[in-house]
Amino acid sequence: MDRNRSPQGETAQILVEFLEVAITSVVFLKGIYPSGAFERRRYMNVVVQRARHPELQQYIHSSVNGLLPFIQKGLVERVAVIFSDSNNLPIERFVFKINVNQSYGSKLEEADLEFSLKSFFIKLPLSQSLMKVLPPDCRWEITAYFRSIPQSGTSKDAEIWVPTDTQQWQQAPLITPIKSMSSEPLGVQLYIEHPSLSEPEA
């Protein structure tokens, strides 16, 4: 069976498009670029932000689309947007926890899936009060967490992903749920992680 035409393949394609728009929305809301670096677009019948700067747009697009074959196979557990200070210590993480049901064999109800995902774009701007103010010298990156490590020797797709040099927190983070959905064959949770109050300073 053509994996791209399977329910998992179709779901992965919708999810990758969703993640590209959602990550762009997160970066826009954090205000680390001038508002002129973005433009308003409609997606799933909701007004969202699209990156206008070619390098910013390409980084988000290529990072997320590079995950497509791994999402199809159920290898990706989480995709995170990590904002770090000048010492590479995370200040804030936006985590998309994803699950594509690999045993789902029915026809994909695309309209139901998109209706469920659309609510993230409504909820995200309402969550700004839960977000931290970032320092002027911060950096950010997109990080994927795999259920198992893809073998770089057997897949060209795996070669674009490299281990992150962002440090990890020593204590369990404080987690703030933002939104979750479950519409077969897809489940998505979005939550924000902040360092524990007992986390040692860098």
C-alpha positions as CSV (number, residue, x, y, z in Angstrom):
1,M,0.0,0.0,0.0
2,D,1.2,3.5,-0.8
3,R,2.1,4.9,2.6
4,N,1.2,8.5,1.5
5,R,-2.3,7.4,0.6
6,S,-2.9,5.4,3.8
7,P,-4.8,7.0,6.7
8,Q,-1.4,7.4,8.5
9,G,0.1,9.1,5.4
10,E,-2.7,11.5,5.0
11,T,-2.8,12.2,8.7
12,A,1.0,12.9,8.7
13,Q,0.6,15.3,5.8
14,I,-2.2,17.3,7.6
15,L,-0.2,17.2,10.9
16,V,3.0,18.5,9.2
17,E,1.1,21.4,7.7
18,F,-0.5,22.1,11.0
19,L,2.8,22.1,12.9
20,E,4.4,24.5,10.4
21,V,1.6,27.0,11.0
22,A,1.5,26.4,14.7
23,I,5.3,26.8,15.2
24,T,5.2,30.0,13.2
25,S,2.3,31.2,15.4
26,V,4.4,30.4,18.6
27,V,7.4,32.3,17.2
28,F,5.2,35.3,16.3
29,L,3.6,35.4,19.7
30,K,7.0,35.4,21.5
31,G,7.8,38.6,19.7
32,I,11.5,37.9,19.0
33,Y,11.1,39.2,15.4
34,P,9.5,42.5,14.3
35,S,5.8,42.0,13.4
36,G,6.7,43.0,9.8
37,A,8.5,39.6,9.5
38,F,5.1,38.0,9.4
39,E,1.9,38.4,7.4
40,R,-1.7,37.4,8.0
41,R,-3.0,34.4,6.2
42,R,-6.1,32.2,6.5
43,Y,-5.6,28.5,7.4
44,M,-8.4,26.2,8.3
45,N,-10.6,29.2,8.1
46,V,-8.7,31.0,10.9
47,V,-6.5,34.0,10.6
48,V,-2.9,32.9,11.3
49,Q,0.6,34.3,10.8
50,R,3.0,33.3,8.0
51,A,6.7,34.1,8.1
52,R,7.6,36.6,5.3
53,H,11.4,36.4,5.8
54,P,12.7,33.7,3.5
55,E,15.2,32.2,5.9
56,L,12.8,32.0,8.8
57,Q,10.1,30.5,6.6
58,Q,12.5,28.0,5.1
59,Y,13.9,26.9,8.5
60,I,10.4,26.2,9.9
61,H,9.2,24.6,6.6
62,S,12.2,22.3,6.1
63,S,12.5,21.3,9.8
64,V,8.8,20.2,10.0
65,N,8.6,18.7,6.5
66,G,11.7,16.7,7.3
67,L,9.7,14.9,10.0
68,L,7.0,13.7,7.5
69,P,8.4,10.1,6.9
70,F,9.0,9.6,10.6
71,I,5.6,10.8,11.6
72,Q,4.1,8.4,9.0
73,K,5.9,5.5,10.7
74,G,4.9,6.7,14.2
75,L,8.5,7.4,15.3
76,V,8.0,11.0,16.4
77,E,6.8,11.4,20.0
78,R,7.1,15.2,20.5
79,V,8.1,18.3,18.5
80,A,9.2,21.3,20.6
81,V,10.0,24.9,20.1
82,I,12.7,25.7,22.6
83,F,13.7,29.2,23.6
84,S,17.0,29.4,25.3
85,D,19.3,32.0,26.9
86,S,22.8,32.9,25.7
87,N,24.2,29.9,27.7
88,N,21.9,27.5,25.7
89,L,19.8,26.9,28.9
90,P,16.1,26.6,28.1
91,I,13.9,29.3,29.3
92,E,10.6,28.0,27.8
93,R,9.5,25.0,25.7
94,F,6.4,24.7,23.7
95,V,5.8,21.0,23.3
96,F,3.5,19.3,20.7
97,K,3.0,15.7,21.8
98,I,1.7,13.7,18.9
99,N,0.4,10.2,18.3
100,V,-0.7,8.8,15.0
101,N,-2.6,5.5,15.4
102,Q,-0.6,3.0,13.3
103,S,-3.4,0.4,13.4
104,Y,-6.1,2.7,12.2
105,G,-7.5,1.4,8.9
106,S,-10.7,3.4,8.2
107,K,-11.3,6.2,5.9
108,L,-9.8,9.5,7.1
109,E,-12.4,12.1,8.0
110,E,-10.3,15.1,7.1
111,A,-13.0,17.7,8.0
112,D,-13.2,16.3,11.6
113,L,-9.5,16.3,11.9
114,E,-9.1,19.9,10.7
115,F,-12.0,21.1,13.0
116,S,-10.2,19.6,16.0
117,L,-6.8,21.1,15.0
118,K,-8.3,24.6,14.3
119,S,-9.0,25.1,18.0
120,F,-5.3,25.3,18.7
121,F,-5.0,28.5,16.7
122,I,-7.9,30.0,18.7
123,K,-6.4,28.9,22.1
124,L,-2.8,29.8,21.5
125,P,-3.1,33.6,21.5
126,L,-5.3,33.5,24.6
127,S,-2.4,31.8,26.4
128,Q,0.1,34.7,26.2
129,S,-0.3,35.5,29.9
130,L,1.2,32.1,30.7
131,M,4.3,32.8,28.6
132,K,7.6,34.2,29.9
133,V,9.2,37.4,28.7
134,L,12.3,36.5,26.8
135,P,15.7,38.2,27.2
136,P,17.0,40.2,24.2
137,D,19.9,37.7,23.6
138,C,17.7,34.6,23.4
139,R,17.8,32.0,20.7
140,W,15.4,29.3,19.6
141,E,15.2,26.0,17.8
142,I,12.9,23.3,16.7
143,T,13.6,19.9,18.3
144,A,12.1,16.6,17.6
145,Y,12.0,13.7,20.2
146,F,11.9,10.3,18.5
147,R,10.5,7.1,20.1
148,S,13.5,5.4,18.5
149,I,16.5,6.9,16.7
150,P,16.3,6.7,12.9
151,Q,19.4,5.1,11.4
152,S,21.2,7.7,9.4
153,G,22.9,5.1,7.2
154,T,19.6,3.7,6.0
155,S,17.7,7.0,5.4
156,K,18.6,10.2,3.8
157,D,15.8,11.9,5.7
158,A,17.5,11.1,9.0
159,E,20.7,12.9,8.0
160,I,19.1,16.4,8.3
161,W,18.5,15.9,12.0
162,V,21.5,16.4,14.4
163,P,21.7,16.1,18.2
164,T,20.8,19.4,19.9
165,D,23.4,21.3,21.9
166,T,20.6,22.9,24.0
167,Q,21.1,21.9,27.7
168,Q,18.5,19.9,29.6
169,W,16.9,21.0,32.9
170,Q,18.2,19.0,35.9
171,Q,14.8,19.1,37.6
172,A,11.4,18.1,36.2
173,P,9.8,21.2,34.5
174,L,6.7,23.0,35.4
175,I,4.1,22.0,32.8
176,T,1.1,24.2,31.8
177,P,-1.4,22.4,29.4
178,I,-2.7,24.6,26.6
179,K,-4.8,22.4,24.4
180,S,-5.4,18.8,23.5
181,M,-7.4,16.9,20.9
182,S,-8.1,13.4,19.9
183,S,-9.8,12.6,16.6
184,E,-8.8,9.2,15.1
185,P,-6.2,8.5,14.0
186,L,-4.5,11.5,15.5
187,G,-3.9,12.8,19.0
188,V,-2.2,16.1,19.8
189,Q,-1.3,17.8,23.1
190,L,0.2,21.2,23.4
191,Y,1.8,22.3,26.7
192,I,4.4,24.8,27.9
193,E,7.3,23.8,30.0
194,H,9.2,26.2,32.3
195,P,12.1,25.4,34.6
196,S,11.3,24.2,38.1
197,L,11.6,26.9,40.9
198,S,14.3,24.7,42.3
199,E,16.2,24.5,39.0
200,P,19.9,25.6,39.5
201,E,20.9,28.9,37.8
202,A,23.3,28.6,34.9
